[in-house]
């Protein structure tokens, strides 16, 4: 039987720029390809190209960095069916694993040990119609929901969805992030405080430190 492979854009170690583990050294495994084209996408270089790599080699490269945390990202990592196998193998190796998904793919096959970071696409993302709402039923308390907010309408829409879907009862972390260079961070911070909204405000640390340079 041939070894399972994945199309990989890059594997690197950096500080986690988002989510509850922000600031911690993390190995990022960026898979190639994505079915979405969000207006604010910062990883369009991962839409195509990449290199076909066996899962054993991916694990070997990951181990070289000596980090405890691993994030599988993209592109859209779950668009490659072998990603689910990779997630399980990483968990078996003892890593604390998260997967960042744009929400268009089925999260239910993901290993229960993985923290799913589910990005719910807002109206201004341009990909509202790609949200796979069935995924909400498969969320675990340890998972995280992310909204990238582009404007006030996005903010109000996200507030409505939080209440409509009971998201605060689904996961322990709901993340609101201002779209880089589209919405001033202080505006979003003020809206959250004014409404006493129980979410985690986040700015993308890697953009503050490295300004979108690939490999960070």
Long-range contacts (C-beta under 8 A, 24 or more apart in sequence): 3-54, 3-55, 3-56, 4-54, 4-55, 4-82, 4-85, 4-86, 5-52, 5-53, 5-54, 5-55, 5-82, 6-31, 6-52, 6-53, 6-55, 6-58, 6-80, 6-82, 6-83, 6-86, 7-31, 7-32, 7-33, 7-50, 7-51, 7-52, 7-53, 7-80, 8-32, 8-50, 8-51, 8-52, 8-53, 8-58, 9-45, 9-46, 9-49, 9-50, 9-74, 9-75, 10-46, 10-214, 10-215, 11-58, 11-61, 11-62, 12-215, 12-216, 13-65, 13-67, 14-206, 14-215, 14-216, 15-205, 15-206, 15-209, 16-69, 16-71, 16-205, 17-204, 17-205, 17-206, 17-207, 17-216, 18-117, 18-146, 18-175, 18-177, 18-202, 18-204, 18-205, 19-98, 19-117, 19-144, 19-146, 19-173, 19-175, 19-202, 20-144, 20-173, 20-200, 21-69, 21-96, 21-98, 22-202, 22-205, 23-205, 24-68, 24-69, 25-65, 25-67, 25-68, 25-69, 26-67, 26-69, 26-70, 26-71, 27-62, 27-65, 27-67, 27-69, 27-70, 27-71, 27-95, 28-70, 28-71, 28-73, 29-58, 29-62, 29-70, 29-71, 29-72, 29-73, 29-77, 29-86, 30-73, 30-74, 30-75, 31-72, 31-73, 31-74, 31-75, 31-76, 31-77, 31-79, 31-80, 31-83, 32-74, 32-75, 33-74, 33-75, 33-76, 33-79, 33-80, 34-74, 34-75, 34-76, 34-79, 34-102, 35-76, 35-79, 35-104, 35-105, 35-130, 36-76, 36-102, 36-104, 36-121, 36-127, 36-130, 37-126, 37-127, 38-102, 38-121, 38-125, 38-126, 38-127, 38-148, 39-124, 39-125, 39-126, 39-150, 40-125, 40-148, 40-150, 40-179, 40-180, 40-182, 42-180, 42-207, 42-212, 43-73, 43-74, 43-75, 45-214, 46-74, 46-75, 47-75, 55-82, 55-85, 55-86, 55-89, 58-86, 59-89, 59-90, 59-93, 62-90, 62-93, 62-95, 63-93, 68-95, 68-96, 69-95, 69-96, 69-97, 69-98, 70-95, 70-96, 70-97, 70-98, 71-97, 71-98, 71-99, 71-100, 72-97, 72-98, 72-99, 72-100, 73-99, 73-100, 74-100, 74-102, 76-101, 76-102, 76-104, 76-105, 77-101, 78-105, 78-106, 78-107, 78-110, 79-105, 84-109, 84-110, 84-111, 87-111, 87-114, 98-144, 102-127, 102-130, 103-130, 103-131, 103-132, 103-135, 104-130, 104-131, 104-132, 105-132, 106-132, 106-134, 106-135, 107-135, 107-138, 107-139, 108-135, 108-138, 112-140, 115-142, 115-143, 115-144, 116-140, 116-143, 116-144, 117-143, 117-144, 117-145, 117-146, 117-175, 118-143, 118-144, 118-145, 118-146, 119-146, 119-147, 119-148, 120-145, 120-146, 120-147, 120-158, 120-161, 122-147, 122-148, 122-149, 122-150, 122-154, 122-157, 122-158, 123-153, 123-154, 123-157, 124-150, 124-151, 124-153, 124-154, 124-179, 124-182, 125-150, 125-154, 136-165, 136-167, 136-170, 139-170, 139-171, 140-171, 141-170, 141-171, 141-172, 142-171, 142-172, 143-170, 143-171, 143-173, 144-171, 144-172, 144-173, 144-174, 144-175, 145-170, 145-171, 145-173, 145-174, 145-175, 146-174, 146-175, 146-177, 147-174, 147-175, 147-176, 147-177, 148-177, 148-178, 148-179, 149-176, 149-177, 149-178, 149-179, 149-183, 149-188, 150-179, 150-182, 150-183, 151-182, 151-183, 152-191, 155-188, 155-191, 159-195, 159-197, 162-199, 168-198, 173-200, 174-198, 174-199, 174-200, 175-199, 175-200, 175-202, 176-200, 176-201, 176-202, 177-201, 177-202, 177-203, 177-204, 178-203, 180-204, 180-207, 180-212
